[in-house]
Amino acid sequence: MTAQRKRPIRPAEIVRTVVLIILGLLWLAPIYLLLVNAAKPVAGYRQAEVWVPGGFDLLSNMADAFSKAALGPTLFSTLLYSIVAPLLAVLIGAAVGYGIVALRLRHGFVWFVIIFGGTIFPLQMVLMPLFLGYAGSGLYDTRIGMIIIYTAISVPFSAFVMRNFFTSIAYSIYEAATVDGAGPWSIFVRIYLPLATSALVAIFILQATFVWNDLLLGLTLTQSDGVRPIMPALTSLQSTYGGSAITTVLAGGLLVSLPTVVLFLASQRFFARGLALGQF
Amino acid sequence: LINTALWVVGIVTIPVALGMLVAVLTHGHRYGSWLRLPFLLPYAISGVAVGVIWNFILETGGAFGQAIGALGLPGEGTGWLLQNPLATLMMIMATSWQGTGVNALLFVVGLQSIPVEPLEAARLDGATGWRLFWHQLLPQLRPITTVVIGLSIVGSLKTFDVVWAMTQGGPGTSTATLAVTMYKETFVVNEYGQGSAVAMLLSVVTFAASAIYLRYQLADVRSA
């Protein structure tokens, strides 16, 4: 893979490349359409010419989407959720993994199954009770409530990965540190967490993307513009077609996709790593 | 429910097959990671945005219709999302567009863990192309394939955002998956009982699918 041998290009290689390029272009076509049409001026949009680029009003379209869907406060809330919740989840998950693997918690595996078991069930199952519980406890339509639920949902995966990761760290490290006089807490903070940095980052990125892209929870548990995350806001922009032109909707779609796409491109290796970590 | 079945079959076969194709083609390719990029890009885009993009492309007489027309195929003026099962097929297409990249990535991880020696040996014995893939790669990819299929099944059962953004289950309830029906019954029509029943059904089906898949996976691990 890295050690590519020099060799003459074989016909099979060319076929492979051509097939890949054709498929790749097919895959890029929707993105091309999105970019081109999100950039057209509202008045210059003709359905018959969707494939043809024309004009560059991307920024004003984005601004339009921004004000129409009241994206400002939404954007802030979503950012808050997708930073704080994964951060908490990663730390809690790491603590769970550490407790089970390094501290040899009694019945550790049972605890793990209890934490992880919930993910087998679909989110929809808990939606109703969650809604009623939130409504009853005053967490409905609050930022704290959203952070709590996003954290809770992200913990199992993070615990799962961290448990596997810590299993791969030799237990003798823990014993050696104990002999040197370190307590469990400082071993966790000063040895295990630094060792796991790449795994922690990978989980954080995956979960942040999940929270940013979530629709269902946001739709169910929030109401007001300032609390509601960005994806429900986008759907409502789309459904109020009367007021917003298609170019505006597309610009809005592009706008809310940019952060995750950029994050993704910047950290592709971490993404692959995170997915691979989830496999064991 | 039948819709959910069609949906599951579509999501389990198309993106998994395409993902494997992309992975095998890019594996060991000089510019493999670059050629893989177009497929990964949609994965970072949210389901809602995917819905917005494809809604736009699939408008009656929109980009998709025009492309079909330019290729000389019939159906240029079709309302792609206005009738079923066409609408479900279109949404499967949109979801495949989004999901192929992850599967490809998982398969690449799987391919990299395959030892090189048996492949070299087979190559020396004169196995090429298709036979190499069928007799050597595919059996060795089985564990990762199980994982990918399992993830696809569970993921497809829970699908909500793409459908919600594209058709909201309509026209009528014809394109609703279980997840969409559940949400509609509970929070739009306020039929809490109905909604809960659908949620229970969905849970049972998902749980059964996961259980079967986990058993297979565990069996694989044990024999490995």
Interface residues (C-beta under 8 A of the other chain):
Chain A: M1 Q4 A12 E13 R16 T17 V19 L20 I21 L23 G24 L25 W27 L28 P30 I31 L33 L34 N37 Q47 A48 V50 W51 I120 F121 P122 L123 Q124 M125 L127 M128 F131 T209 W212 N213 L215 L216 L219 T220 M231 L234 T235 Q238 I246 V249 L250 G252 G253 L254 V256 S257 T260 V261 L263 F264 L265 Q268 F271 A272 L275 A276 Q279
Chain B: L18 L21 V22 L25 T26 H27 G28 H29 R30 Y31 L35 L37 P38 F39 L40 L41 P42 Y43 A44 I45 S46 G47 V48 A49 G51 V52 I53 W54 N55 F56 I57 E59 G61 G62 A63 Q66 A67 W97 T100 V102 L105 L106 V108 V109 Q112 G129 I144 V147 V154 L157 K158 F160 D161 W164 A165 L178 A179 M182 Y183 T186 F187 Y192 G195 S196 A199 M200 L202 S203 T206 F207 S210
